[in-house]
Amino acid sequence: MSHKAPKSCTLLLLVLLICLPQAFCQAWKVGDKCPSTIDVVIPGNSWRREERNEPYFDTMASVHAALSNCPNITSLDLRVTLMGCSDWPDRWSFPFSLSGGEKYPPLTRLRLEGYAAGDKPFDEVSWSANSKRRSYTPWYENVGNYILSGNMWREWTYRQIPREQREKNNIELWLDAMDWSRVEELALLDCSGSRMDPILTSTPSVLTGLRRLELECGPQGGALQFVQKLQNNSLTHLVWTGSLNSTLPSMIEKCQGSSLQHLDVHRVEADGVESLAFSASDLEPLQRMPNLTHLSLNVARNGTWPLETLSAISEIPSLRTADLWLDIASTCRKKMADVLYPETKSTECAGEDQYRLPFINETTTLEVFKYMRANKVGNELSNVTFWGGDWTRPWDGPLYFPPWIENKRTKVVCTAKDGQEAGGEECIVLDGAYYWKGYGRSYYSEDMEF
């Protein structure tokens, strides 16, 4: 004999299943417990929360509210992006009040990606500043929207503010709201476009406490000048990824050579592009840096290892560890990057021919590691990690066609036992063993974070 649950019970269970998780995890609002750190992707990052009973941040406005009301926040890691095909952030910068007076806690760690630092609150409401946006809409609709949205009243209110104040952009308002001299670690990611330029031009003089800097930029323009304007010999860690040029080592040695302990200047492999690899002469300035213990950079190979460059790295007296970034796509494979469906159009570059020689495995990397240790000057070289292929973040933007190199990668770690000058070296493949045979990492690998 079967028994059916009453409809009222079924409805109650359904409501609980829908509402109960939301009751334990809701968007942060003023009055909630203040966090000490914020690590957020906008739009929304409830999917990243580690504990379901803690509020999460889903808008730029909510992050701004927390920073304005929680004096104990010390770290902000913020990425603003277009998620998927249609999920947009509520805005691309914080909604600072144009009249000023807001206060942020003195952050010691700040990471920004996709932040529109040049946004101007006045332009957001101004009738004249939005003339292009109105060009495809009838005039009477534009007037109605201008009035009903409240922008007419806001523009009139803003015009009562002194001109110098009302023309401030977002980063200038942020500089007024926070003590930037307390920032010890700063990362500006995806800063090759115009969105980050106001940060690069406005903040060097106030970053007097900066010790760790990460830039994902090209070497020209604002990023290069930004580093040159920082207080000399103040950085201990510098990471510069993205486009590089051969003059970077010389510039870095001149500006930060005495203080740097950790230097990372590399580019992750991309389809159709040869990663810039520094020559032995390019690396000579690094040999004059007395405290440099770790170096990360691209190394070129095409059939043989660049022994002269490897020797130049080994001649940095203070160096103890290194990361070597290697392209794995062969020359013929890179030439096929712009060909639509290349596998159907050519048989000259297929199978293992698509991969650069020597292959990256325990045997080849052990030879390189032993060579570098044998030619080491000064401190002993205890660890070298070999990174090959694509180590970029999994794509989470709009629909696109993945390049051939995507998720093809390998990692080999070589270490030496303490106190053994030779014979104690060991290399282990941690990812992408036999990548040239197509045994690379699956796109939907279990330990990937979505």
C-alpha positions in Angstrom: 0.0 0.0 0.0 1.5 3.3 -1.1 1.3 6.6 0.8 1.5 10.0 -0.9 2.8 13.0 1.1 0.2 15.8 1.5 0.6 18.6 -1.0 1.3 21.0 1.8 4.3 18.9 3.0 5.6 18.6 -0.6 5.4 22.4 -1.1 7.1 23.1 2.3 9.9 20.7 1.4 10.4 22.4 -2.0 10.5 25.9 -0.3 13.1 24.6 2.2 15.3 23.2 -0.6 15.2 26.5 -2.4 15.5 28.9 0.4 17.6 27.1 3.0 20.9 27.4 1.2 20.2 31.1 0.6 19.5 31.6 4.2 22.9 30.5 5.2 24.7 32.2 2.3 23.5 35.7 1.3 25.1 38.7 -0.3 27.0 40.9 2.1 25.3 44.0 3.4 26.1 46.7 5.9 25.6 45.3 9.4 27.0 41.9 8.5 30.2 40.6 10.1 33.2 42.4 8.6 35.7 40.3 6.7 39.5 40.9 7.1 40.1 40.0 3.5 38.0 40.2 0.3 38.8 37.8 -2.6 36.1 38.3 -5.2 35.2 38.0 -8.9 32.4 40.4 -10.1 29.8 39.5 -11.3 29.2 37.5 -8.2 31.4 34.8 -6.7 29.0 32.8 -4.5 30.4 29.8 -6.3 33.8 30.5 -4.8 32.8 30.6 -1.2 34.4 28.0 1.0 31.9 28.2 3.9 28.2 28.3 3.2 27.5 30.3 6.4 29.5 33.3 5.4 28.1 36.2 3.2 29.6 36.6 -0.3 30.1 39.7 -2.5 28.1 39.8 -5.8 28.4 43.4 -6.9 30.9 46.2 -7.0 28.5 48.2 -4.8 28.6 45.6 -2.1 32.4 45.5 -2.1 32.5 49.3 -1.9 30.1 49.2 1.0 32.3 46.7 2.9 35.4 48.8 2.3 33.6 51.9 3.5 32.3 50.4 6.7 34.9 47.8 7.8 38.1 49.4 9.1 39.8 46.0 9.7 40.0 44.9 6.0 43.7 44.5 5.0 43.6 42.7 1.6 41.5 43.1 -1.6 41.7 40.7 -4.5 39.3 42.0 -7.1 38.6 40.8 -10.7 35.9 42.6 -12.8 35.0 40.7 -15.9 32.3 39.5 -18.3 31.5 36.0 -17.1 30.2 33.6 -19.7 28.1 35.1 -22.6 25.7 37.4 -20.7 26.7 37.8 -17.0 27.9 41.4 -16.7 29.1 43.2 -13.5 26.9 45.9 -12.1 29.7 48.4 -12.9 33.5 48.3 -13.7 34.7 50.6 -10.8 33.7 51.5 -7.3 30.8 54.0 -6.9 32.7 56.7 -5.1 30.9 59.8 -4.1 32.0 62.7 -6.3 31.8 65.1 -3.3 34.4 63.0 -1.5 34.5 62.3 2.2 34.5 58.5 2.0 37.2 56.5 3.7 38.7 53.0 3.0 40.9 51.1 5.4 44.6 51.2 4.7 45.0 48.1 2.6 48.4 46.3 2.7 47.6 44.0 -0.2 45.8 45.0 -3.4 45.2 42.9 -6.6 43.1 44.4 -9.4 42.1 43.0 -12.7 39.7 44.6 -15.2 39.2 47.6 -13.0 38.2 50.8 -14.9 40.3 53.3 -13.0 39.5 56.1 -15.5 35.7 56.2 -15.0 34.4 59.6 -14.1 31.2 59.8 -12.0 30.3 63.1 -13.6 30.5 61.5 -17.1 28.1 58.8 -16.0 25.3 61.3 -15.5 26.2 64.1 -17.8 23.9 64.8 -20.8 26.8 66.0 -23.0 29.1 63.1 -22.1 26.5 60.5 -23.2 25.7 62.0 -26.6 27.1 59.1 -28.6 25.2 56.6 -26.5 22.0 58.4 -27.4 22.6 58.6 -31.1 20.4 55.6 -32.0 17.4 56.5 -29.8 14.7 59.1 -30.5 15.2 62.4 -28.7 12.1 62.2 -26.6 13.1 58.8 -25.2 16.5 60.2 -24.4 15.0 63.1 -22.5 12.6 60.8 -20.7 15.4 58.5 -19.6 17.5 61.4 -18.6 14.8 62.7 -16.3 13.3 59.5 -15.0 16.7 57.9 -14.2 17.6 60.8 -11.9 20.6 61.8 -14.0 19.2 65.3 -14.6 19.1 65.9 -10.9 22.5 64.3 -10.3 24.1 66.4 -13.0 22.7 69.6 -11.5 23.9 68.5 -8.0 27.4 67.7 -9.4 27.7 71.0 -11.0 27.4 72.7 -7.6 30.8 71.0 -6.7 33.9 72.9 -7.6 35.1 72.0 -11.1 38.5 70.5 -10.0 36.6 68.1 -7.7 33.8 67.1 -10.1 36.3 66.2 -12.9 38.2 63.7 -10.8 38.3 60.1 -12.2 37.8 57.0 -10.1 41.5 56.4 -9.1 41.8 60.1 -8.0 38.8 59.6 -5.7 40.3 56.3 -4.4 43.5 58.2 -3.6 41.5 60.6 -1.5 39.7 57.8 0.3 42.7 55.6 1.2 46.2 55.8 2.5 48.2 54.2 -0.3 51.5 54.4 1.5 50.5 51.3 3.5 50.2 49.1 0.4 53.0 46.6 0.6 51.9 44.2 -2.2 50.3 45.4 -5.4 49.2 43.4 -8.5 47.8 45.1 -11.7 46.7 42.4 -14.0 45.6 42.8 -17.7 46.8 46.3 -17.6 47.9 46.6 -21.3 44.7 48.4 -22.1 43.5 51.9 -21.1 41.5 50.9 -18.1 44.6 50.6 -15.8 46.5 53.6 -17.2 45.3 56.1 -14.6 46.6 53.8 -11.8 50.0 53.5 -13.5 50.3 57.3 -13.9 48.7 58.4 -10.6 50.1 56.2 -7.9 53.9 55.7 -8.1 54.7 58.7 -5.8 52.3 57.5 -3.0 53.3 53.9 -3.0 56.1 54.5 -0.6 55.6 51.2 1.3 55.5 48.9 -1.7 57.7 45.8 -1.5 56.0 43.3 -3.9 54.8 44.3 -7.4 53.1 42.2 -10.0 52.4 43.6 -13.5 50.7 41.8 -16.4 51.5 44.5 -19.0 53.5 45.3 -22.0 57.0 46.8 -21.5 56.1 50.1 -23.2 54.2 53.2 -22.1 52.7 53.5 -18.6 53.9 50.2 -17.1 57.6 50.9 -17.8 57.3 54.5 -16.5 55.4 53.3 -13.5 58.3 51.0 -12.4 60.9 53.7 -13.1 59.0 56.3 -11.0 58.9 54.0 -7.9 61.3 54.6 -5.1 64.6 53.1 -6.2 65.7 49.9 -4.5 62.5 49.5 -2.6 61.1 46.3 -4.1 62.0 42.8 -2.9 59.7 40.9 -5.4 58.9 41.9 -9.0 56.7 39.8 -11.3 56.3 41.1 -14.9 54.4 38.8 -17.2 52.9 39.5 -20.7 54.8 41.2 -23.5 58.5 41.7 -22.8 61.6 43.2 -24.4 65.3 42.7 -24.1 65.9 45.9 -22.2 63.9 44.9 -19.2 66.8 43.3 -17.2 68.9 46.4 -17.6 66.1 48.7 -16.5 65.3 46.5 -13.5 68.9 46.3 -12.4 69.2 50.1 -12.6 66.0 50.9 -10.6 65.7 47.9 -8.2 68.9 46.0 -8.5 70.1 46.3 -4.9 66.9 45.2 -3.2 65.3 42.6 -5.5 65.3 39.1 -4.2 62.7 37.5 -6.5 62.4 38.4 -10.2 59.9 36.9 -12.6 59.9 38.1 -16.2 58.2 35.6 -18.4 55.4 35.1 -20.9 53.1 32.1 -21.1 53.1 30.4 -24.5 50.6 31.5 -27.0 49.6 30.2 -30.5 51.5 31.6 -33.4 53.9 33.7 -31.2 57.5 32.9 -30.2 58.0 33.8 -26.6 60.8 36.3 -26.1 63.8 34.6 -24.6 66.7 36.8 -23.2 70.1 36.3 -24.6 73.2 35.8 -22.4 74.2 39.4 -22.9 70.7 40.6 -21.9 71.1 38.8 -18.6 74.5 40.3 -17.6 72.8 43.1 -15.6 71.2 40.4 -13.3 74.7 39.2 -12.4 75.3 42.5 -10.6 72.2 42.2 -8.4 73.6 41.1 -4.9 70.4 39.8 -3.3 68.7 38.0 -6.2 67.9 34.5 -5.0 65.1 33.5 -7.4 64.8 34.1 -11.2 61.9 33.1 -13.5 62.2 33.7 -17.3 61.6 32.3 -20.8 64.3 30.1 -22.3 64.4 29.3 -26.0 65.3 26.0 -27.5 64.9 24.6 -31.0 66.6 21.2 -31.3 69.2 22.0 -28.7 69.4 23.7 -25.3 70.8 27.3 -25.2 73.9 26.5 -23.1 75.2 30.1 -23.3 72.0 31.5 -21.8 71.9 28.7 -19.1 75.5 29.6 -18.2 74.6 33.3 -17.9 71.8 32.3 -15.4 74.2 30.2 -13.5 76.7 33.1 -13.2 74.3 35.1 -11.0 76.2 34.6 -7.7 73.3 34.9 -5.2 70.9 32.8 -7.2 69.5 29.6 -5.5 66.4 28.7 -7.5 65.0 29.3 -10.9 61.9 28.8 -13.1 62.4 28.2 -16.8 59.4 28.8 -19.1 59.6 26.9 -22.4 57.5 26.9 -25.6 56.4 23.4 -26.6 54.9 24.1 -30.0 57.3 23.6 -32.9 58.1 26.3 -35.5 55.9 24.6 -38.1 53.0 24.3 -35.6 53.2 28.1 -34.8 53.1 28.9 -38.5 49.8 27.1 -38.6 48.1 29.2 -36.0 46.2 31.4 -38.5 45.1 28.5 -40.6 41.4 27.5 -40.2 41.2 23.8 -39.4 44.9 23.3 -40.0 44.8 19.5 -39.3 42.7 19.1 -42.5 45.0 21.2 -44.7 48.5 19.9 -44.0 50.2 16.7 -43.2 53.7 18.2 -42.9 53.3 19.2 -39.3 51.4 16.4 -37.5 51.8 14.1 -34.5 55.1 14.6 -32.7 56.3 17.1 -35.3 54.0 19.6 -33.7 56.2 19.7 -30.6 59.5 21.4 -30.1 62.7 19.5 -29.4 64.2 18.5 -27.1 61.1 17.1 -25.4 60.7 18.2 -21.7 61.0 15.1 -19.5 63.1 13.7 -16.6 66.1 12.9 -18.8 66.5 16.2 -20.7 65.8 18.4 -17.7 68.2 16.5 -15.5 71.0 17.1 -18.1 70.2 20.8 -18.0 70.0 20.9 -14.2 73.4 19.2 -13.9 74.9 21.6 -16.4 73.6 24.6 -14.6 74.9 23.3 -11.2 78.2 22.5 -12.7 78.6 26.1 -14.0 77.1 27.8 -11.0 79.0 30.7 -9.5 78.5 31.6 -5.8 75.6 30.0 -4.0 74.6 26.5 -4.9 71.6 26.1 -7.2 69.2 23.9 -5.4 66.0 23.9 -7.5 65.0 24.5 -11.1 61.4 24.1 -12.3 60.6 23.7 -16.0 57.2 25.0 -17.2 56.2 24.2 -20.7 53.1 25.2 -22.8 49.9 26.8 -21.6 49.6 27.8 -18.0 46.9 30.4 -18.3 43.7 30.5 -16.4 40.8 28.4 -17.9 38.6 30.5 -20.1 35.4 31.7 -18.5 34.3 34.5 -20.9 32.0 34.5 -23.9 32.0 31.7 -26.4 35.2 31.4 -28.4 37.4 29.0 -30.4 40.1 27.6 -28.2 43.7 27.8 -29.7 45.6 24.6 -30.3 48.0 25.3 -27.4 45.2 25.5 -24.8 45.7 23.1 -21.9 48.7 21.5 -23.5 51.4 21.8 -20.8 54.0 20.2 -18.7 55.9 20.8 -15.5 59.1 19.2 -14.3 60.7 19.9 -10.9 64.5 19.3 -10.4 66.0 19.4 -7.0 69.4 18.7 -5.4 69.9 17.2 -2.0 71.6 19.5 0.5 75.3 19.2 0.8 75.8 17.2 -2.4 77.8 19.0 -5.1 77.0 16.4 -7.8 75.2 13.1 -8.1 72.3 14.1 -5.8 70.1 15.7 -8.4 66.6 14.4 -9.2 63.9 15.5 -11.7 60.2 14.6 -11.5 57.4 15.2 -13.9 54.5 16.7 -12.0 52.2 17.4 -14.9 51.9 16.6 -18.6 54.1 13.5 -18.9 54.6 12.5 -22.6 52.6 15.6 -23.7 54.0 15.2 -27.2 52.1 11.9 -27.5 48.8 13.6 -26.7 48.7 12.5 -23.1 48.3 16.1 -21.8 45.9 17.4 -19.2 42.2 17.1 -19.9 40.2 20.4 -20.1 37.9 19.0 -17.4 40.6 17.8 -15.1 39.3 17.1 -11.5 41.5 19.6 -9.8 40.6 22.5 -11.9 38.7 25.4 -10.2 35.6 26.7 -11.8 
